């Protein structure tokens, strides 16, 4: 019976090409569903690209997981040894960080920068945990650019100070024991080893990186206060952070996402909102299937009566017309996804659409992955099938005696 139903559905579609009105309606229906699928897939792929590219950039700067001591220095070598031993399946590398505050002073113009965060790092380990060195303006020999008293500053800070690499610069900081009621700043000299550009304004303006040894020598009242971790691929960051927090209960443990909760939530919400809104627009396009099936049923009343008199059940006849709508939806959905995949590939290969600095990316990102394709495919099939189901239910209302007596008018 299923084979017969499929053959009848294909026969109706094939014969409809010779009927002007229905043939035109099929083309309109196919075009509307194709455009809807194309728009839905491409827009959600762009939102997905924004979400992943922003997450990739933020995650690369901050590392996957941060372990922080609330108010005391960390015995970081011992802690890193324990982490690598007990979490060998989850953690790939760990790196210590020390944090203090400085003001940069240009020796050339006596220009001062805003208050900046100075982060002391172990360059060798940091290179395996974050993507800092890949963001340098001159990525050649990145470890040498932060060796000794060399520091790394943001591109924006360098522009404010009118400073260039290999240029001497002064660091102003609060001494270990400031005088009462009066704060004096001490000065130490350094060299700009290189500049970095993350695309995030607060980093490019107010973050300075230096060697951990230079940091300890300069800020004698400060020490390593946190450890940043790089997880192995495929590891769930939230679950890993929870396990670390359970193991080291006296320390603060959080993922990079907890540093930007509003941004992470907003990106996810935008993607889902765009999908729902365009899915509703696709539902309007799917209504063309409803009109098409109504036209089919209206023009095929006598054939329906003949099938009924031959003993075919109403639900089997309804399935024929439901299958017609499903086939048209299936073909248009596949074609629309192929078109959107081609457009996405073109936009990625040739980034013609550039974005202002307000975004974390400089061109329109497109990320079309399998879960997204599957979601669009299932959504469009569901909408097209639902629209075809509504008119196909009319089959049981047809009276054989009435149609045989008065005809199909």
C-alpha positions in Angstrom: 0.0 0.0 0.0 2.8 2.4 0.8 4.4 1.9 -2.6 1.0 2.6 -4.2 0.6 5.8 -2.2 4.1 7.0 -3.2 3.5 6.2 -6.9 0.2 8.0 -6.8 1.8 11.1 -5.1 4.6 11.2 -7.7 2.1 10.7 -10.5 0.0 13.7 -9.3 3.1 15.9 -9.2 4.2 14.8 -12.6 0.8 15.3 -14.3 0.5 18.7 -12.5 3.3 20.0 -14.7 0.9 20.0 -17.6 -1.8 22.0 -15.7 -1.0 25.7 -15.8 -2.5 26.8 -12.5 -1.2 24.0 -10.4 2.2 24.0 -12.1 2.5 27.7 -11.3 1.4 27.1 -7.7 4.0 24.4 -7.3 6.8 26.7 -8.5 5.6 29.4 -6.2 5.5 27.0 -3.3 8.9 25.6 -4.1 10.4 29.1 -4.4 8.9 30.4 -1.2 10.1 27.4 0.8 13.6 27.6 -0.8 14.0 31.3 0.1 12.7 30.7 3.6 15.2 27.8 4.1 18.0 29.9 2.6 17.3 32.9 4.9 16.8 30.8 8.0 20.0 28.8 7.5 22.2 31.7 6.5 21.0 34.1 9.3 21.3 31.5 12.0 24.7 30.5 10.6 25.9 34.1 10.9 24.6 34.3 14.5 26.3 31.0 15.2 29.5 32.4 13.7 29.3 35.5 15.9 28.8 33.3 19.0 31.7 31.0 18.2 34.2 33.7 17.1 33.5 35.8 20.1 33.8 32.8 22.4 37.0 31.8 20.6 38.6 35.2 21.1 37.6 35.6 24.7 38.5 32.1 25.6 41.9 32.4 24.0 42.7 35.5 26.0 41.5 34.3 29.4 42.2 30.5 29.2 39.6 27.9 29.9 39.6 27.8 33.7 41.0 30.2 36.3 42.0 29.2 39.8 42.4 32.2 42.2 43.5 32.6 45.8 41.1 35.1 47.5 43.7 36.9 49.7 47.0 35.0 49.8 49.8 33.9 47.5 49.6 30.5 45.8 52.2 27.8 46.1 51.7 27.5 42.4 54.4 24.9 41.6 52.9 22.5 44.1 49.3 23.2 43.0 50.2 22.7 39.3 51.9 19.4 40.1 48.7 18.2 42.0 46.4 19.3 39.2 48.5 17.6 36.5 48.6 14.4 38.6 44.9 14.2 39.6 43.3 15.8 36.5 45.6 14.3 33.8 42.6 13.4 31.7 41.1 16.9 31.7 43.9 19.5 32.0 46.4 20.0 29.2 48.6 22.8 30.7 48.7 25.2 33.6 50.4 28.6 33.9 50.8 31.0 36.9 49.9 34.6 36.8 50.5 37.5 39.2 48.5 40.7 39.0 49.1 44.3 40.1 48.3 47.9 38.9 50.6 50.3 37.1 50.6 53.5 35.1 52.6 53.7 32.0 54.7 56.8 31.3 56.2 57.6 28.0 59.9 58.7 28.4 59.6 60.6 25.0 56.5 62.8 25.7 55.9 62.3 29.5 52.5 61.1 28.5 50.6 58.9 31.1 48.3 56.1 30.3 45.2 55.3 32.3 45.6 52.9 35.3 46.5 49.5 33.8 46.5 46.0 35.0 50.0 44.4 34.9 50.0 40.7 34.6 53.2 38.7 35.3 53.3 35.5 33.3 55.6 32.5 32.6 56.0 33.0 28.9 56.7 29.3 28.1 53.7 28.0 29.9 51.4 30.9 28.9 52.1 30.2 25.2 50.5 26.8 25.8 47.5 28.1 27.7 46.3 31.3 25.9 46.6 32.8 22.5 48.3 36.0 23.6 51.5 35.5 21.5 49.4 34.9 18.3 48.0 38.4 18.8 51.3 40.2 18.7 51.9 42.7 15.9 55.3 41.0 15.2 54.8 37.3 16.0 58.4 36.4 15.3 60.3 35.3 18.4 57.4 36.1 20.8 59.2 34.8 23.9 62.1 37.2 23.3 59.6 40.1 23.3 58.8 39.6 26.9 62.2 38.4 28.2 64.0 40.3 30.9 62.5 43.8 31.5 60.6 43.8 28.2 56.8 44.2 28.4 53.9 43.8 26.1 51.3 46.6 25.8 48.0 46.9 23.9 47.9 48.6 20.5 45.5 51.2 21.8 47.8 52.0 24.7 50.8 52.3 22.4 48.8 54.8 20.3 47.9 56.9 23.4 51.5 57.0 24.5 52.8 57.4 20.9 55.2 54.5 21.8 56.8 51.9 19.5 58.4 48.6 20.2 62.0 48.6 21.5 61.3 52.0 23.0 62.1 52.6 26.8 59.1 53.2 29.0 58.5 53.8 32.7 56.2 51.9 35.1 54.7 53.9 38.0 53.3 51.8 40.9 52.5 52.0 44.5 55.4 51.0 46.7 55.3 48.2 49.2 54.8 50.4 52.3 53.2 53.7 51.3 53.3 56.6 53.7 50.2 57.4 55.8 47.8 59.9 54.3 50.0 60.2 51.3 50.6 57.9 48.3 53.8 58.2 46.4 54.5 56.3 43.2 57.7 54.5 42.6 59.2 54.2 39.1 60.9 51.4 37.3 62.2 51.3 33.8 61.3 48.8 31.1 61.3 48.3 27.4 58.3 47.8 25.1 59.1 44.4 23.7 56.0 44.3 21.5 52.3 45.3 21.1 49.3 43.1 20.9 45.8 43.6 19.5 42.9 41.5 20.9 40.1 43.6 19.4 38.7 44.0 22.9 39.0 47.7 24.0 39.6 47.1 27.7 42.5 44.8 27.0 44.1 46.8 24.2 44.0 49.9 26.4 44.6 48.9 30.0 46.5 45.5 30.2 50.2 45.1 30.4 52.1 41.7 30.3 55.6 41.2 31.7 57.8 38.3 32.7 57.0 36.8 36.0 60.6 37.3 37.2 60.5 41.0 36.3 57.1 41.2 38.1 58.4 39.8 41.3 61.5 42.0 41.2 59.3 45.1 40.7 56.3 44.4 42.9 57.9 42.9 46.0 54.6 43.0 47.9 52.8 40.9 45.2 53.1 37.3 44.2 51.3 34.7 42.1 47.6 34.9 42.9 46.0 32.7 40.2 46.6 29.8 37.9 45.1 29.6 34.4 44.3 26.2 32.9 44.0 24.9 29.4 41.6 21.9 29.1 42.0 19.1 26.6 39.7 19.1 23.5 36.2 17.9 24.2 36.2 18.5 27.9 33.1 20.1 29.4 34.5 23.3 31.1 31.7 23.6 33.6 32.0 20.0 34.8 35.8 20.3 35.0 35.6 23.6 37.0 33.1 22.0 39.4 35.4 19.0 40.0 38.4 21.4 40.6 36.3 23.5 43.0 35.3 20.4 44.9 38.9 19.4 45.2 40.3 22.8 46.1 37.4 24.2 48.1 39.4 27.1 49.6 40.2 28.5 46.2 38.0 30.3 43.7 37.5 28.3 40.5 35.6 29.6 37.5 35.5 29.4 33.7 36.1 32.2 31.2 32.4 32.3 30.6 31.7 33.5 34.1 33.8 36.6 33.3 31.3 37.6 30.6 27.9 36.1 31.7 25.8 38.9 30.1 27.7 38.7 26.8 27.6 34.9 26.6 23.8 34.8 27.4 23.1 37.6 24.9 24.8 35.9 22.0 23.0 32.6 22.7 19.7 34.5 23.1 20.2 36.4 19.8 20.8 33.1 17.9 17.7 31.4 19.3 15.6 34.5 18.9 16.7 34.8 15.2 15.9 31.2 14.6 12.4 31.5 16.1 11.5 34.7 14.3 12.7 33.4 10.9 10.9 30.1 11.6 7.7 32.0 12.0 8.4 33.7 8.7 9.0 30.3 7.2 5.6 29.2 8.5 4.0 31.9 6.4 5.8 30.6 3.4 4.7 27.1 4.2 1.1 28.3 3.9 1.7 28.1 0.2 1.7 24.3 0.7 -1.7 24.6 2.3 -3.1 26.5 -0.7 -1.4 24.0 -3.1 -2.9 21.0 -1.5 -6.3 22.6 -1.4 -6.0 23.2 -5.2 -5.0 19.5 -5.7 -7.9 18.2 -3.7 -10.4 20.5 -5.4 -9.2 19.4 -8.9 -8.9 15.7 -8.0 -12.4 15.2 -6.4 -13.5 12.7 -8.9 -10.2 10.7 -8.6 -10.7 10.7 -4.9 -14.2 9.3 -5.2 -13.0 6.6 -7.6 -10.3 5.6 -5.1 -12.9 5.5 -2.3 -15.3 3.3 -4.4 -12.3 1.0 -5.0 -12.0 0.6 -1.2 -9.1 2.8 -0.4 -9.4 4.3 3.1 -9.7 8.0 3.8 -6.5 8.1 5.7 -4.6 6.5 2.8 -6.0 9.0 0.4 -5.1 11.8 2.8 -1.6 10.4 3.0 -1.2 10.8 -0.8 -1.8 14.6 -0.6 0.2 14.8 2.6 3.1 13.1 0.8 2.8 15.6 -2.1 3.4 18.5 0.3 6.2 16.6 2.0 8.0 15.9 -1.2 7.9 19.5 -2.3 9.0 20.7 1.1 11.8 18.2 1.1 13.2 19.2 -2.3 13.0 22.9 -1.5 14.6 22.5 1.9 17.5 20.6 0.5 18.0 23.1 -2.3 17.8 26.0 0.2 20.4 24.5 2.5 22.7 23.9 -0.5 22.3 27.6 -1.5 23.0 28.8 2.0 26.0 26.6 2.3 27.4 28.0 -0.9 26.7 31.6 0.3 28.3 30.9 3.6 31.4 29.4 1.9 31.7 32.5 -0.3 31.4 34.9 2.6 34.1 33.0 4.5 36.4 32.7 1.5 35.9 36.3 0.4 35.1 38.5 3.4 33.5 41.3 1.5 31.3 42.5 4.4 33.6 44.2 7.0 32.4 45.2 10.5 33.2 48.2 12.7 35.4 47.9 15.8 32.3 47.6 18.0 32.3 43.9 17.2 34.8 41.3 18.3 35.4 40.2 14.7 36.4 42.3 11.6 34.2 40.5 9.0 30.9 38.8 8.9 31.4 35.3 10.4 29.5 32.3 9.1 29.5 28.9 10.9 27.3 26.3 9.4 27.6 23.1 11.4 25.7 19.8 11.3 23.4 20.5 14.3 22.3 23.8 12.7 21.6 22.1 9.4 19.7 19.3 11.1 17.6 21.9 13.1 16.7 23.9 10.0 16.0 20.7 8.0 13.6 19.3 10.7 12.0 22.6 11.3 11.2 23.2 7.6 9.9 19.6 7.1 7.7 20.0 10.1 6.3 23.3 8.9 5.6 22.0 5.4 4.1 18.8 6.6 1.9 20.6 9.1 0.7 23.0 6.4 -0.1 20.0 4.1 -1.9 18.1 6.8 -4.6 20.7 7.4 -6.2 20.5 3.9 -5.6 16.7 3.6 -8.0 16.2 6.5 -10.9 17.3 4.2 -10.9 13.9 2.4 -13.2 12.3 4.9 -15.8 15.0 4.4 -16.3 14.0 0.7 -19.6 12.2 0.1 -19.3 9.5 -2.7 -23.1 9.7 -3.4 -23.1 13.5 -3.6 -20.1 13.6 -6.0 -21.4 10.9 -8.2 -24.7 12.6 -8.5 -23.7 16.2 -8.9 -20.1 15.9 -10.1 -17.0 17.7 -8.9 -18.5 21.2 -9.2 
